Amino acid sequence: MAPPRPHKLTEDEIAACLPQHPGWEFRDGALHRQFQFPDFVRAFAFMTEVALHAEKLDHHPDWSNVYNRVTVALSTHDAGGVTNLDFALAAHADEAFERRTRA
């Protein structure tokens, strides 16, 4: 049996969480961020790592990749907006980005 899905956060709850996630913004009902890498290979490796984590969460991002840029939008479709799952995936994406861009 699958665990219960999280509830949709209010705009006040989202605003309270955003300071812990620099670079992310809330607009159009989702969390948004663009990541830029030195090259395509690192961008694709980032997407692979985040995809594997997203699969474990059963929570999948809306994203696109153009060469060295990955644009991400996070919302929990079955909850109708942003949930704690989105912030958890955002945190993982931030950690993956830091690992892939360290010199």
Contacts in CASP RR format, 6 or more apart in sequence:
PFRMAT RR
TARGET T0000
AUTHOR 0000-0000-0000
METHOD contacts of the structure
MODEL  1
MAPPRPHKLTEDEIAACLPQHPGWEFRDGALHRQFQFPDFVRAFAFMTEV
ALHAEKLDHHPDWSNVYNRVTVALSTHDAGGVTNLDFALAAHADEAFERR
TRA
2 58 0 8 1.000
5 76 0 8 1.000
5 78 0 8 1.000
5 79 0 8 1.000
5 83 0 8 1.000
6 76 0 8 1.000
6 79 0 8 1.000
6 83 0 8 1.000
6 84 0 8 1.000
6 85 0 8 1.000
7 79 0 8 1.000
7 83 0 8 1.000
8 76 0 8 1.000
8 79 0 8 1.000
8 80 0 8 1.000
8 81 0 8 1.000
8 82 0 8 1.000
8 83 0 8 1.000
9 17 0 8 1.000
9 81 0 8 1.000
9 82 0 8 1.000
9 83 0 8 1.000
9 84 0 8 1.000
11 26 0 8 1.000
14 26 0 8 1.000
14 31 0 8 1.000
14 82 0 8 1.000
15 26 0 8 1.000
17 87 0 8 1.000
18 24 0 8 1.000
18 25 0 8 1.000
18 26 0 8 1.000
20 87 0 8 1.000
21 31 0 8 1.000
21 87 0 8 1.000
21 90 0 8 1.000
21 91 0 8 1.000
21 94 0 8 1.000
23 33 0 8 1.000
24 31 0 8 1.000
24 32 0 8 1.000
24 33 0 8 1.000
24 90 0 8 1.000
25 31 0 8 1.000
25 32 0 8 1.000
25 33 0 8 1.000
26 32 0 8 1.000
26 82 0 8 1.000
28 73 0 8 1.000
29 75 0 8 1.000
29 81 0 8 1.000
29 82 0 8 1.000
30 62 0 8 1.000
30 73 0 8 1.000
30 74 0 8 1.000
30 75 0 8 1.000
30 81 0 8 1.000
30 82 0 8 1.000
30 86 0 8 1.000
31 72 0 8 1.000
31 73 0 8 1.000
31 74 0 8 1.000
31 75 0 8 1.000
31 82 0 8 1.000
31 86 0 8 1.000
31 87 0 8 1.000
31 90 0 8 1.000
32 71 0 8 1.000
32 72 0 8 1.000
32 73 0 8 1.000
32 74 0 8 1.000
33 71 0 8 1.000
33 72 0 8 1.000
33 90 0 8 1.000
33 93 0 8 1.000
34 69 0 8 1.000
34 70 0 8 1.000
34 71 0 8 1.000
34 72 0 8 1.000
35 43 0 8 1.000
35 46 0 8 1.000
35 69 0 8 1.000
35 70 0 8 1.000
35 71 0 8 1.000
35 72 0 8 1.000
35 93 0 8 1.000
35 97 0 8 1.000
36 68 0 8 1.000
36 69 0 8 1.000
37 43 0 8 1.000
37 46 0 8 1.000
37 68 0 8 1.000
37 69 0 8 1.000
37 70 0 8 1.000
37 100 0 8 1.000
37 101 0 8 1.000
38 68 0 8 1.000
38 101 0 8 1.000
39 68 0 8 1.000
40 67 0 8 1.000
40 68 0 8 1.000
42 68 0 8 1.000
42 100 0 8 1.000
42 101 0 8 1.000
43 65 0 8 1.000
43 67 0 8 1.000
43 68 0 8 1.000
43 69 0 8 1.000
43 70 0 8 1.000
44 65 0 8 1.000
45 100 0 8 1.000
46 70 0 8 1.000
46 93 0 8 1.000
46 96 0 8 1.000
46 97 0 8 1.000
46 100 0 8 1.000
47 63 0 8 1.000
47 65 0 8 1.000
47 70 0 8 1.000
49 96 0 8 1.000
49 100 0 8 1.000
50 61 0 8 1.000
50 89 0 8 1.000
50 92 0 8 1.000
50 93 0 8 1.000
50 96 0 8 1.000
51 60 0 8 1.000
53 89 0 8 1.000
53 92 0 8 1.000
53 96 0 8 1.000
54 60 0 8 1.000
54 61 0 8 1.000
54 89 0 8 1.000
57 85 0 8 1.000
57 88 0 8 1.000
57 89 0 8 1.000
59 76 0 8 1.000
59 85 0 8 1.000
59 86 0 8 1.000
59 88 0 8 1.000
59 89 0 8 1.000
61 72 0 8 1.000
61 73 0 8 1.000
61 74 0 8 1.000
61 89 0 8 1.000
61 93 0 8 1.000
62 72 0 8 1.000
62 73 0 8 1.000
62 74 0 8 1.000
62 75 0 8 1.000
63 70 0 8 1.000
63 71 0 8 1.000
63 72 0 8 1.000
63 73 0 8 1.000
64 70 0 8 1.000
64 71 0 8 1.000
65 71 0 8 1.000
72 90 0 8 1.000
72 93 0 8 1.000
74 82 0 8 1.000
74 86 0 8 1.000
74 89 0 8 1.000
74 90 0 8 1.000
75 81 0 8 1.000
75 82 0 8 1.000
75 86 0 8 1.000
76 82 0 8 1.000
76 83 0 8 1.000
76 85 0 8 1.000
76 86 0 8 1.000
END
